[in-house]
Amino acid sequence: MNSIWEIETFYRKRDIIIIGAGFSGFWTAISIKEKYPEKSVLIIERNTIPLGASTRNAGFACFGSLTEVIADSQKMGWGKTLELVKMRFEGLQKIKSYFNTHEIDFELNGGYEILNNDEPLKHLDAVNEKLKTITDLDKTYFLNQAKIKEFGLGKSEFLVENPCEGSLHSGKLVQKLLEKCSELKVEFLFGTEVNNINEKTDGVEVCLSESLSVKAEQIIYCTNAFSSKFLEKEEIIPARGQILLTEPIKDLKLKGTFHYDEGFYYFRNLGNRVLFGGGRNQDFKNEETTDFETTAFLQNHLENFLKEVILPDQKFKIELRWSGIMAMGSEKTPIVKQLSERQFCAVRLSGMGVALAPKIGEMVAELI
């Protein structure tokens, strides 16, 4: 049994409970407290630190690559694609406006995409014309062949540059978001698993164990890839992203963020090390999992790509390997909606939570 002191403080009724302390959970809490400062907000997180993809990604401030935008437009149509690009663009601007770049190692060195055929280049002018209303640039994407040699990417045919993309330190961003939440008097329960949700006429009961629960007027699921327990009717497919990090490399030429194959491969410099992830399109079925593991098959595949394309003729050693879990669907549009009178969700961020979450938080604040 819990004491009266615990029941009347940590486990007291709140106006809003957010389940999940990742990027979407943090930004949702911030947006709500800024819009409704009088509301009490509690974030419940089952892990001791934010996990999922928020602290286990590649640290991309992701705008999106040329082939990715082309593929999205062909799959979802230009309307939804431009809406998504606009959210990412404005989300990155919001991060910059909230935090000093040095606090989160935010660098807008530009993004690049390696192409091995010229087919996507035929769409370059049309895509730039579409994106001009968002970025205010005549050329959001442009060919920059000179940098192939500069970056040591000699085996690449074409290099497309995009000045709207950058990189950051995901762990430091999470810490700054935690600080911001604390400033706004958002409260937390870390290391706390939610077992069940009971919606009643007078509120929602969030059951933490057989004898312990917390009540709220409204709850918001920000559980992304780990939402199947709560959102059985929504199309949410877990997608593991495997990553490796090299040891420091002397005279590393690579600088910036890079994509290949519609964004399925992504790499960047982390100081004088190379951080490289992706390749799940080589093993889709096995990567549809919430298990935080790496596989020999994909890690070997990534190492070979590193040898052949990213660091040809250079020796390197691997320092770290890890994985994060993203949430995908048949299309990339996030699921942000009201589920019932008192329940809402903001999930399925399609591997772009860093950029999307600041805007998704605003959307949820409007919904409630």
N, C-alpha and C positions, 0 to 999 in steps of 0.2 A: 504494500500500500504506500501511496505517496503522502507526504506531509501536507498540512494546510498551507505552509509557506511555498512549497513547490506548486501546488494547485492554483494558488492565487497570484503567482508570478509567471514562471516558465510555461505552465500549462493552462493559463487563463484563456478565456475566449478572445479572439481577435476579430477585426473587421474582415481581414483578408489573409488567407494562408496560401503561400506559393509553394508548390512541391517541386524541388529541383533547384540547386544552387549552381547553375551554369550561367553562361552569358545571357540566355533569354530570361532566366529567373532574376538575375541581378538587375538587368535593364528594365524589366517589368516592374520590379519593386521601386526602382528609382523614379520611373515615369509616374507611377501611382502616387508616391509620396510627394512628388513635385506638383501634381495636379490636385491631390486631396491630402494636404499635410496633416489633417486631423485624423485620418484613418490609421488604425494600427495594422501593421504588416509583419507577418512571421514567415520566414523561409525555412522549410524543412528539407534537409539533405541527408541521405542515408549513409554517405561516406564521410570520412573525417576531413577531407578537403574536396572541393569540386573536382569531379572526375569526367566521365563520359568522353566528350571531345574537347571541352573547354581548356583543360590543362594538358591535353595529350595530342594536340594537333601539330601542325608544322609552322605555326606563327605567321600565317599569311594574312595581310590586310587585303582581302581578295575582292577585286573588281570584276574579274572574269576575263578569260582569254578570247581571242577572235573566233577560233573554231568552236568554242563552247557557246558563244552568243549565236553563232550561225546554227549550230545544232539545236539550241533551245528554241530559236525562232521557227525552225522547221517542225519541231515537235509540238510546241505550245502556241505558236503564232506570235506575231510581233507585239501584240497588245500586252500579253502576260510577260513576255521577255523584257520589254522596255520597263514595265512596272518593277520587275525584279532587279534590273540593272540600276534603276533609279534608287531603290531601297538600299542597295549595296553602296552606291556612290554617296548618298546622304548619310548612311550609317557610318562610313569612314570619316566623313567630315565632322560628324557629331563626336566621335571618339577624340578627334584632334581638338575640338572646342572644349572638351571636358578635362583633358589631361595634358600636361606638358609632355612633349614628345620624348624628352630624355628620361622621364619617369617610367615609360613603358617601352623604351627602345624603339619607338615608332620612326621608321625611315621610309620616305617616299622616294626610293631610288629608281622607281619605274618597274614595270613588269614586262616580261618578254615571253614569246612563244616560239619554240622551235618547230619549223615545218620542213617536211621532206618532199613535198610536192606543191605546185603552185595553184592548185584548185581553190583553196580558201582565199587566195589573193584576188581572185575574180570578183569576190563579194566585198572587197575592202571599201570601195567608194560608197556602195549602198549602205553598208553597216555604219560607216562614219556619218553619213547623212542622217541616219536614224538616231544615232547617239548624240548628235550635236545639241539637241534640245536639252539633254541631261548634263553633259560635261562642259558645254559651251566651247568646245574645241572643234576646229575644222577637221583635224585628224586625231581622233581618239586612238586609232591604231595606224601605225605606219611602218614600212619596211626599213630596217636599219642593218644592212649587210656588213657595215664596217665593224660592228661590235662582235661579229662571229669570231674574228681573229682576236680581238681585244679580250674576250672572255675565255679564249681557249677552246671554243666549240667547233673546231675545224671540220668535224664530220657532219655538220648540219648544213642543209641546203639554203634555208631562209630563216631570218630572225625578224619577228614582228614586235615592235615596241609599243608599250602602252603606259603613258605617264601617270595614270590614275591609281596604280597599284603600289603596294609597299609591303613592309614586314614589321613585325613587332614581337615583343616578348610576352607570350600568352600568360605565363605565371605572374608577371608583374602587372599585367592588365587586370587579372582576377583580383590581385591584392588591392589595386586602386579602386576597383568596383566594390570590394568589401569595405574599404575605408569610406567610400561615398555613401554606401548603404548605412553604415554606422552613424555617419553625420546626420543622416535623415531619420535616424531612430528606427531603422528596420532591425528586427530581431531575428535570431537564428537558433535552430536546433540542428547541430551537426551530429553525424553518427546515429541518426534516428530513422528507422525504416517505417514507412507507412504501409500498414497491412490491409486496411480496408477503408472505404468511404461510405458514409450513410448520410444521404440528403433527407432532411426533414422540413416541415413547414416553418419551423423557427430557426433554421440554420443548417449547417453541415457539420457532421461529426467525423473527424479524422482519427481513425483508430490506429494507435501505435503498438498496442499489445492487448491482451485479453482484458486487462484491468486499467489501461491508460489510454486516454484520448484527449484531443484538443478540439474545441469547437470554433467555428467561424461563420460569418455571414455569407462569405463567398470563398471559393477556392479556385486556384489557377494551376493547371498542370503545365510545367515547363520541363518535362522529363525527356523530351526529344526521342532518342532511339530506344529509351527504356520505358516507353509509354504503353506497350501492349497489355500490361497488367490493368491499366485504368481505361484505355481507349480502344476497346476491342473492335469497334466498327470502323476505325480510321485506318487508311492504308499507310502504314509506317514500317518500312523495311530497314532493319539495322544494317549498317555497312561499315565494316572494319577498315580503317586506314592504317597500313603498316608503314613505319618510318625507320630510317637509320641515320646515324650521325657519324661522320668521320672524325678521326683525330685531327689536330691542327696540320695544315698543309702549307709548306713553305712557298712563298710567292704565289699564293692562290690568285688567279685572275678573275674568277667569278665574282660578280657583285650585283645584287638585285634578286628579284623573284622570277622564277621561270616555270613555264608550263609546256606540256607536250601531250598530244593526242586527246583533244577536247577536255583538258584538265585532269585526265586520269593519272598523269604523272606530274609531279610538282617538286621543284627543288630550289634552294636558295643558299646563299652564304650565311653562316652564323659566325661573324668575325672571319677567321681564317680556316673555318671548318665548313664542310658541305652537309646540309641537312636535306635528305631526299626521301620522298614518300610516294605512295600510290601503287599503281599496277593491279588494282583489284579486278580490273576488267579481264585479267588473265585467269582469274579463278573466282568468278562472281559468286557461285553457289556457296563455296566454303567461307567466303568473306561476309556472307549475310548472317552475322553472328554478333552476340553481345559479349563474347569471351575476349578478355584483354590478353591476347597471346600474339606471338609472331610465328610464322611458319617457315620452314626451311625452303619450301618451294618459292614463295614470294620474296624472301630475303635474298636468296641466290639470284633471282631474276633482277631485283633492284641493283645488286652488286654488279652484275654483268652489264646492265645499262649504264651504271656509273663508270665502268671501265671503258666501254665502247663509245659513249656519247658525251658524257659530262666531263670526265677526266681522262681523255685518251692520252696514252704515253706518260701517265703520272702514277706514281706509287701512292697508295693510301692504306690506312688501317681503319677498321670500324671501332668506334668508341662506345656507342650506345645503340640499342634497338628497342622500339616500343610500338604500341598501337593505341589508337583511339577509336571510339565508336560514333559514327555519324548516323543520321536518319535520312532515308531516301524514300521516294515514291515513284509512281509512273510519270510524274512531272515534278518540276522543282519548286512549285509554288508552296510556300509554308502554309500550315494549317493553323489559322488564328480565328477562333470562333467561340460562340456561346454554345455549350452542350446541353444545358438545362437551366432552370431558373437561377441556380446558384453556382453552377460549375462552368469553367471556361478553360480553353487550352491554347497554348502557343508552342507548337512542335513542328518537326520535320523541316529542319533548316538546311538540308541538302549539302552539308559540308562547308557552308558559308556563314556560320553563326557569328563569327567575329564581326563581319560587316552588316549582317541582317538584324542581329539582336537589338541594337539601339533603336531601330525603327519599329521592330515588332513590339517592343515595350510600350511605345507610344500608341500603337494600335490597340493593345490590350487595355491600356488606361482609358481609351475612348469607349471601348466595349462595355466596361463594368459600370 
